[in-house]
Amino acid sequence: MDSNYCLLRNVEDELRNSALAPHVDAYLAYLDRGRYAHNTVSQYLRCITHFARWMQQTMLGLDQLDEAAVARFLSKHLPHCHCLMPVAR
């Protein structure tokens, strides 16, 4: 992961140890090609770290990730989220 992004160490470590870790570099490359601002990229990384944490808590594997799982995260988890900071809601 590019150290130029403003992430707290625990957020970066959590993302690197998540099921989504193999895809982070490709996602960052996509955002770089789109010329997203560093602050925006950092916020997006917080969002996917939050999602990865939820995946782990619900024991959702990468092979089970689909539109229904994303919809569950957005409609069931986020409206009632009490996750510890730093998360993006």
Backbone as a printed PyTorch tensor [residue, N CA C, xyz], in Angstrom:
tensor([[[  0.8550,  -1.1780,   0.0000],
         [  0.0000,   0.0000,   0.0000],
         [  0.8890,   1.2250,   0.0000]],

        [[  0.5440,   2.2130,  -0.7620],
         [  1.3190,   3.4290,  -0.8800],
         [  1.2830,   4.1990,   0.4340]],

        [[  2.4520,   4.4560,   0.9990],
         [  2.5180,   5.1510,   2.2880],
         [  2.1910,   6.6350,   2.1690]],

        [[  1.9540,   7.1330,   0.9560],
         [  1.5900,   8.5340,   0.7820],
         [  0.1760,   8.8340,   1.2600]],

        [[ -0.6330,   7.8090,   1.4670],
         [ -2.0040,   8.0260,   1.8870],
         [ -2.0710,   8.1730,   3.3940]],

        [[ -2.9330,   9.0810,   3.8420],
         [ -3.0240,   9.4340,   5.2480],
         [ -3.9000,   8.4190,   5.9800]],

        [[ -3.3020,   7.3220,   6.3500],
         [ -4.0310,   6.3130,   7.1090],
         [ -3.3560,   6.1210,   8.4490]],

        [[ -4.1540,   5.8880,   9.4590],
         [ -3.5990,   5.5260,  10.7380],
         [ -3.0120,   4.1260,  10.6210]],

        [[ -1.9710,   3.8630,  11.3530],
         [ -1.2840,   2.5740,  11.2850],
         [ -2.2510,   1.4150,  11.5290]],

        [[ -3.1400,   1.5390,  12.5070],
         [ -4.0500,   0.4220,  12.8070],
         [ -5.0450,   0.1820,  11.6710]],

        [[ -5.4210,   1.2180,  10.9450],
         [ -6.3270,   1.0550,   9.8090],
         [ -5.6030,   0.3230,   8.6840]],

        [[ -4.3810,   0.7400,   8.4140],
         [ -3.6070,   0.0780,   7.3680],
         [ -3.3520,  -1.3790,   7.7290]],

        [[ -2.9700,  -1.6440,   8.9710],
         [ -2.7170,  -3.0250,   9.4070],
         [ -3.9780,  -3.8720,   9.2970]],

        [[ -5.0990,  -3.3030,   9.7100],
         [ -6.3570,  -4.0430,   9.6450],
         [ -6.7190,  -4.3960,   8.2040]],

        [[ -6.5540,  -3.4530,   7.3030],
         [ -6.8650,  -3.7030,   5.9050],
         [ -5.9080,  -4.7350,   5.3010]],

        [[ -4.6270,  -4.6370,   5.6540],
         [ -3.6390,  -5.5890,   5.1360],
         [ -3.8770,  -7.0120,   5.6380]],

        [[ -4.5480,  -7.1490,   6.7650],
         [ -4.8270,  -8.4680,   7.3380],
         [ -6.2400,  -8.9490,   7.0400]],

        [[ -6.9340,  -8.2780,   6.1630],
         [ -8.3290,  -8.6180,   5.8680],
         [ -8.4340,  -9.4880,   4.6250]],

        [[ -9.6320,  -9.9770,   4.3970],
         [ -9.9000, -10.7750,   3.1950],
         [ -9.7260,  -9.9390,   1.9250]],

        [[ -9.8510,  -8.6260,   2.0430],
         [ -9.7430,  -7.7550,   0.8770],
         [ -8.2980,  -7.3750,   0.5440]],

        [[ -7.3570,  -7.7490,   1.3820],
         [ -5.9520,  -7.3540,   1.2200],
         [ -5.3820,  -7.6280,  -0.1700]],

        [[ -5.6640,  -8.7820,  -0.7890],
         [ -5.0740,  -9.0320,  -2.1090],
         [ -5.5250,  -8.0450,  -3.1930]],

        [[ -6.5740,  -7.2960,  -2.9370],
         [ -7.1330,  -6.4130,  -3.9540],
         [ -6.8660,  -4.9340,  -3.6980]],

        [[ -6.2390,  -4.6270,  -2.5770],
         [ -6.0290,  -3.2330,  -2.1970],
         [ -5.1300,  -2.5000,  -3.1880]],

        [[ -4.0240,  -3.1160,  -3.5860],
         [ -3.1080,  -2.4360,  -4.5030],
         [ -3.7710,  -2.1440,  -5.8430]],

        [[ -4.5690,  -3.0760,  -6.3450],
         [ -5.2760,  -2.8430,  -7.6110],
         [ -6.2910,  -1.7070,  -7.4560]],

        [[ -6.9560,  -1.6650,  -6.3070],
         [ -7.9260,  -0.5990,  -6.0390],
         [ -7.2130,   0.7530,  -5.9820]],

        [[ -6.0660,   0.7940,  -5.2940],
         [ -5.2930,   2.0360,  -5.2290],
         [ -4.8380,   2.4740,  -6.6130]],

        [[ -4.4090,   1.5300,  -7.4260],
         [ -3.9760,   1.8640,  -8.7890],
         [ -5.1370,   2.4480,  -9.5830]],

        [[ -6.3250,   1.8770,  -9.4150],
         [ -7.5220,   2.3880, -10.0870],
         [ -7.7950,   3.8400,  -9.6600]],

        [[ -7.7000,   4.1060,  -8.3600],
         [ -7.9470,   5.4610,  -7.8610],
         [ -6.8620,   6.4180,  -8.3430]],

        [[ -5.6200,   5.9510,  -8.3850],
         [ -4.5300,   6.7990,  -8.9000],
         [ -4.7570,   7.1580, -10.3610]],

        [[ -5.1660,   6.1750, -11.1480],
         [ -5.4440,   6.4640, -12.5630],
         [ -6.5710,   7.4780, -12.7100]],

        [[ -7.5100,   7.4500, -11.7740],
         [ -8.6120,   8.4080, -11.7900],
         [ -8.2440,   9.7560, -11.1930]],

        [[ -7.0170,   9.8760, -10.7240],
         [ -6.4900,  11.1190, -10.1580],
         [ -7.3010,  11.6250,  -8.9730]],

        [[ -7.7420,  10.6880,  -8.1270],
         [ -8.4500,  11.0600,  -6.9110],
         [ -7.4900,  11.7580,  -5.9540]],

        [[ -7.9890,  12.7050,  -5.2060],
         [ -7.1790,  13.4100,  -4.2130],
         [ -6.7730,  12.4540,  -3.0920]],

        [[ -5.6230,  12.7180,  -2.4810],
         [ -5.1280,  11.8560,  -1.4100],
         [ -6.1340,  11.7250,  -0.2650]],

        [[ -6.7740,  12.8130,   0.1100],
         [ -7.7600,  12.7560,   1.2020],
         [ -8.9460,  11.8800,   0.8260]],

        [[ -9.3630,  11.9400,  -0.4140],
         [-10.4670,  11.1040,  -0.8860],
         [-10.0650,   9.6380,  -0.8530]],

        [[ -8.8690,   9.3420,  -1.3220],
         [ -8.3830,   7.9540,  -1.3090],
         [ -8.3050,   7.4430,   0.1250]],

        [[ -7.8070,   8.2570,   1.0310],
         [ -7.7260,   7.8500,   2.4390],
         [ -9.1070,   7.5410,   3.0030]],

        [[-10.0820,   8.3620,   2.6730],
         [-11.4480,   8.1280,   3.1410],
         [-12.0060,   6.8390,   2.5410]],

        [[-11.7740,   6.6090,   1.2660],
         [-12.2370,   5.3840,   0.6190],
         [-11.5930,   4.1590,   1.2580]],

        [[-10.3100,   4.2600,   1.6220],
         [ -9.6440,   3.1420,   2.2740],
         [-10.2250,   2.8810,   3.6620]],

        [[-10.6140,   3.9300,   4.3570],
         [-11.3080,   3.7400,   5.6420],
         [-12.6380,   3.0170,   5.4260]],

        [[-13.3190,   3.3680,   4.3520],
         [-14.5960,   2.7160,   4.0400],
         [-14.4130,   1.2250,   3.7860]],

        [[-13.4200,   0.8670,   2.9830],
         [-13.2580,  -0.5510,   2.6950],
         [-12.6930,  -1.3020,   3.8980]],

        [[-11.9520,  -0.6040,   4.7580],
         [-11.4920,  -1.2330,   5.9990],
         [-12.6860,  -1.5410,   6.8950]],

        [[-13.6280,  -0.6310,   6.9700],
         [-14.8540,  -0.8440,   7.7390],
         [-15.6140,  -2.0380,   7.1730]],

        [[-15.7410,  -2.0810,   5.8660],
         [-16.4280,  -3.1910,   5.2150],
         [-15.6930,  -4.5150,   5.4690]],

        [[-14.3750,  -4.4900,   5.3860],
         [-13.5860,  -5.6970,   5.6420],
         [-13.7520,  -6.1690,   7.0840]],

        [[-13.8220,  -5.2320,   8.0190],
         [-14.0480,  -5.5850,   9.4270],
         [-15.4060,  -6.2610,   9.5870]],

        [[-16.4180,  -5.6910,   8.9410],
         [-17.7560,  -6.2940,   8.9970],
         [-17.7360,  -7.6890,   8.3820]],

        [[-17.0420,  -7.8620,   7.2700],
         [-16.9330,  -9.1830,   6.6520],
         [-16.3520, -10.1890,   7.6350]],

        [[-15.3100,  -9.7740,   8.3470],
         [-14.6820, -10.6730,   9.3140],
         [-15.6410, -10.9930,  10.4610]],

        [[-16.3230,  -9.9710,  10.9760],
         [-17.2420, -10.1670,  12.1000],
         [-18.4060, -11.0740,  11.7380]],

        [[-18.8350, -11.0120,  10.4930],
         [-19.9660, -11.8410,  10.0570],
         [-19.4970, -13.1470,   9.4170]],

        [[-18.1610, -13.3530,   9.4380],
         [-17.5600, -14.5630,   8.8760],
         [-17.9080, -14.7380,   7.4000]],

        [[-17.9330, -13.6360,   6.6910],
         [-18.2170, -13.6260,   5.2650],
         [-16.9000, -13.7320,   4.5090]],

        [[-16.7320, -14.8070,   3.7790],
         [-15.5170, -14.9920,   3.0070],
         [-15.5770, -14.2570,   1.6890]],

        [[-14.4260, -14.0570,   1.1080],
         [-14.3510, -13.3650,  -0.1710],
         [-15.1520, -14.1000,  -1.2370]],

        [[-15.1860, -15.4120,  -1.1480],
         [-15.9460, -16.1990,  -2.1170],
         [-17.4520, -16.0520,  -1.9420]],

        [[-17.8770, -15.4880,  -0.8240],
         [-19.3040, -15.2770,  -0.5510],
         [-19.7330, -13.8360,  -0.8200]],

        [[-18.7840, -13.0060,  -1.1880],
         [-19.0700, -11.5900,  -1.4080],
         [-19.8380, -11.4130,  -2.7110]],

        [[-21.0270, -10.8250,  -2.5960],
         [-21.8710, -10.5660,  -3.7550],
         [-22.7030,  -9.3180,  -3.4830]],

        [[-23.5620,  -8.9780,  -4.4110],
         [-24.3900,  -7.7710,  -4.2500],
         [-25.2870,  -7.8530,  -3.0270]],

        [[-25.7810,  -9.0260,  -2.7130],
         [-26.6490,  -9.1910,  -1.5430],
         [-25.8840,  -8.8960,  -0.2530]],

        [[-24.6250,  -9.3200,  -0.1880],
         [-23.8110,  -9.0530,   0.9970],
         [-23.5540,  -7.5530,   1.1420]],

        [[-23.2440,  -6.8910,   0.0490],
         [-23.0230,  -5.4400,   0.0820],
         [-24.3080,  -4.7370,   0.5050]],

        [[-25.4350,  -5.1660,  -0.0200],
         [-26.7270,  -4.5760,   0.3520],
         [-26.9980,  -4.7620,   1.8400]],

        [[-26.6450,  -5.9350,   2.3810],
         [-26.8200,  -6.1930,   3.8150],
         [-25.9640,  -5.2320,   4.6330]],

        [[-24.7300,  -5.0260,   4.2160],
         [-23.8440,  -4.0950,   4.9140],
         [-24.4350,  -2.6830,   4.9080]],

        [[-24.8960,  -2.2590,   3.7400],
         [-25.4140,  -0.8970,   3.5960],
         [-26.7430,  -0.6830,   4.3000]],

        [[-27.6260,  -1.6670,   4.2240],
         [-28.9810,  -1.4560,   4.7560],
         [-29.1690,  -1.9320,   6.1950]],

        [[-28.3720,  -2.9120,   6.6190],
         [-28.5500,  -3.4570,   7.9780],
         [-27.4690,  -2.9560,   8.9350]],

        [[-26.2210,  -3.0010,   8.4850],
         [-25.1310,  -2.6320,   9.3960],
         [-24.9750,  -1.1220,   9.5570]],

        [[-24.8030,  -0.4190,   8.4570],
         [-24.4880,   1.0050,   8.5470],
         [-25.5170,   1.8480,   9.3110]],

        [[-26.8140,   1.6310,   9.1130],
         [-27.7650,   2.4780,   9.8470],
         [-27.6920,   2.3220,  11.3680]],

        [[-27.1460,   1.1970,  11.8410],
         [-27.0950,   0.9330,  13.2830],
         [-25.6560,   0.7400,  13.7630]],

        [[-24.6990,   1.1860,  12.9820],
         [-23.2830,   0.9430,  13.2340],
         [-22.8020,   1.6080,  14.5130]],

        [[-22.1020,   0.8150,  15.3140],
         [-21.4530,   1.3260,  16.5260],
         [-19.9810,   0.9470,  16.5250]],

        [[-19.4360,   0.7320,  15.3280],
         [-18.0340,   0.3440,  15.2070],
         [-17.1470,   1.4730,  15.7380]],

        [[-16.0230,   1.0760,  16.2910],
         [-15.0790,   2.0390,  16.8070],
         [-14.4100,   2.8110,  15.6830]],

        [[-14.0690,   4.0430,  15.9600],
         [-13.3690,   4.8680,  14.9980],
         [-11.9800,   4.2860,  14.8020]],

        [[-11.3190,   4.5420,  13.7070],
         [-11.7950,   5.3610,  12.6060],
         [-12.5080,   4.5260,  11.5670]],

        [[-13.7590,   4.7550,  11.4130],
         [-14.5400,   4.1200,  10.3570],
         [-15.2490,   5.2270,   9.5940]],

        [[-15.6660,   4.8790,   8.4000],
         [-16.4460,   5.8270,   7.6040],
         [-17.8490,   5.2770,   7.4860]],

        [[-18.8220,   6.1190,   7.6900],
         [-20.2030,   5.6700,   7.6410],
         [-20.9000,   6.3270,   6.4570]]])
